Amino acid sequence: MDLVSIRKSYRRYARHYDVIFGRVFARGRRLALETLAPVSGKRVLEVGVGTGISLPFYTPDAEVVGIDVSREMLEVARQRLAEGDCSAVTGLVEMNAEQLAFTDDSFDAVVAMYVASVVPNPDRLFAEMWRVCRPGGQILVVNHFASRQWILRSLERSLRPLSRAVGFRPDMELNDFVAVTGREPVAIEPASLFGYWKQVQFTKSL
């Protein structure tokens, strides 16, 4: 995975992303926003906001900033803001998730939905999410992780050479991801039917 191939992939996806992935990822987005509900009235950073499909569903009194590396995806998100009620959103910015241009402890919660298997370096992604989250704040990662079912696992591994073309790693291991974070999750729960996607929740220590 590298930024050039990622931008190229999501340039292709931008206008069709919601149709292709909207319903498939809906349950995971819903779970993340339910988990974040107690954070209403506070600053939330959504990393990899994409087309902004989740933005209308934040509580109106939150202050949400969305960032994404794909200009074309952000164009769709900005159009969504212009057309709908996304009153919680205070900014959409083109930005590399591995080099966030925010000061330490800037947000009460940081969420990355379907991003960890897209970025070149998941360890840097998480380190930046941790850095900009205030002590006591929440960090949520919703993502596909490699299946434990051997047929699906074999299929995922067979797709690994296509990672750059499709724009994500199909065989990221949950244990490997948790290991590179260097942190202990407070909860791991299914974010889709049969647990194919999972939500990994952290709380930044005080």
N, C-alpha and C positions, 0 to 999 in steps of 0.2 A: 504494500500500500504506500502511495506517495500523494502529495497534494495535487500534482498535475493530473494523475489518473482519477482522483476523487472528484476534482472540479469537472473533469470531462464527463464522468459518469452522471453526475447530478445536473449537468447542463442538459443531458438527454432526458433525465427523469422529470425535470422541473414542471413542465406543463401537464404531466400525466401522473405525477406522484400520488395525488389524493385519490385518484380513481384506482390505481394499482394497489396502493398500500393502506389507504385510509381505513377501510373496514378491517383489514387484517391486523392492524396495530391498535385498533380502537380500544380494546380491553386494557392494554398496557398503559395507554395514555390516561384512561379513566382511573385506573388504580393509582397512578402517580399523582394525579390532581386531587384525588380523595385523601391521599397521604399528606399532601401539602396543604389541605384545607385549613388546618389550625394555624398556618403561617399567614393567613389573610391579614392585610394591613401592613405587611412587611415586604422587603425587597427580595425578589426572586430572580435568579438568572437561569434562563433556559439555554443550554448549550446545544448547538445543532438544531435550531428552531425550524429550519427547513422552510416549508411553505406556510408555516404558522397555523397548521391545522388544529393545534391545541389551544391557541390563544383566546378564542371566544369563551373558553370554559374555566378560565381562572376567576376566582372571586373578584368582584369589581373593586374592592378596596385594597387589593394587592398592587404592588408596583413591579411590573415584569419587564425585564430587559431580555431580548432574544439576540443571540449571535449565531452566525453561520459562515462557513467558508465559501459557500456557493452564491455568487451574485444573482444567478437566475432563480434560485429557490427563494432568495430574499425578495426579489421583485414580485413573486406571487404572494408572499406574506404581506408585503406593503399594500398590494391591491386588496387583500383580504381586510386589512385594517381600514382602508378607505371605504369599503363597501359594507362592513358589518360592525357589530358592537363588540369592540375589544378594548373596553375602557381601562382595563388593568395595565395595558401595554404603555410603557414610557419610552421605549426605544428599540430599534432593530438595527444591528450593526454588522457589517461584514468583518469577520475576525477569525483568526486561527485559534481553535480551541486549545492548542498546546502552548499558546503564547497570549494569554488573556491580558488585555490592556486595562485592567482594573487594579486598584490598590488592594492590599491585604484586607481581609475581613470586611469586604464591601457588601455582602449579601447575607440575608437570613436563611436562605435556602438556595441550593444549586441543583439543577436536574438535567440529566442527559438521557434522552429517550432515543434508543436505536442509533447510538453514536459510537459506543466503545469499540465495536467491530469495524468501524469505518475509518477511524483516525490511524495515522501511521504508527503512533506510539501511545498505547493506552495508559502506560505509566505516567507519561507527561500530561495527558489529559486529566487524569485523576489528581495529580499533584497540583495542577492549576485550579481545579475545582475546589480542592481542599484549601488552597492558599486564599482564595477570594471569599470563602465562606467564613462567617464570624464564628468564634468559639460558642459551642452550644447549638449551632445551626445544623440543618439537615442537608445531606447529600444523597441524591437518589440516582441510581443508574438502572435504566430499563433496557434490556438487551436480549438478543438471541445468544444462547450458549450451546455448545456442542451437545447433541442428544446422547443419552445413555443407552438408547435402543440401537442395537448393533447395525441394523439395516440402514437407519437414518444416519448413523455415525459414519458408515462406509460411504454413503452418498455425499455427505458433507465433505469428507476428506477428498473424494474424487473431484469435487468442485474447487478445491484449493487453488489449482493453477489458474482459475478464472477470476481470482479475487480482484485483480486490477481492472478487469473488463466490467465486472458487475458492480464494483464500488464498495465491497465489504468482504470481511473474512467469514466464510461459512462455517468454520470449525473452531471458533474461539472457545477454549475451555473455561468454565466458571472458576475452577480452582486456580488456574493460571492467572486469571484476571484478579481475583482476590489477593493472590500472592504479590502481584506487582503493585497493588495499592499500598501494601505495607500496613494496612489497617484492618481491624476486626469489624465486620458488618454487625449491625444490631438486629437485622432481619433480612432474610432471603425468602421471597414468596413467589408463587407462580403469577405471571402476568398475562397468561393466555391459557386457552384450553389445553389440557394435558401438560402444562408447564413448559411448553417449548420455548417461551420467553419468560424471563424472570426479572423481578425487581430486587435490587440489592440496595439496602438502606444503611447509611452510616450517620453517626452523629459526631461532629467535630468536638474533640475534648476541650474542656474549659482550661 
